[in-house]
Amino acid sequence: MAAFATVELSSQKASDLLEEVFDPSTLPCLREELANYGDEEVNYLVTHFASLLDEEEKKKIPQEWMDLKMWLAEHRGSKLDCLYRDLLSEKPEHLSLILLLVKLMLTLSPSTAICERGFSCMNRVKTTHRTSLQPETLNDCMQLSINGESVESFCPDKVVRF
């Protein structure tokens, strides 16, 4: 449970960084301050997503961060959602790797509701009377419970062969 909490906290921090560091309204106005702004956070994100990135991407993302900061500074008055929608649709070549990092951050789920639904389903399927279910059988039962037809609408004639 502690490992799950750490992953959730870590993912939440990565998600928060999109709003904090990658928002043009938070960029410092002075060039000297802008030079190092967000470097530590971008390095954190590269480490956080290290298993999804190759060595070249890990090395070049911090370099592209400077270019993205300059681009963001030019678009300081834009709304965050419109800004990244446009940026991700334009796909500028010189920002391709840092945008990969942005895409990874945008795919983070802001909640654990999906995981919680899965655990609830498992608890419904694997009761004290069904403790010896094999993992494959439990998975199949959970898939049916989550994705299958309701009991009321199920017609066994379609699946039972005589």
Summary of the structure (lengths in Angstrom):
residues: 162
radius of gyration: 22.7
end to end distance: 46.8
largest distance: 78.7
contacts: 371
relative contact order: 0.10
helix: 73%
strand: 0%
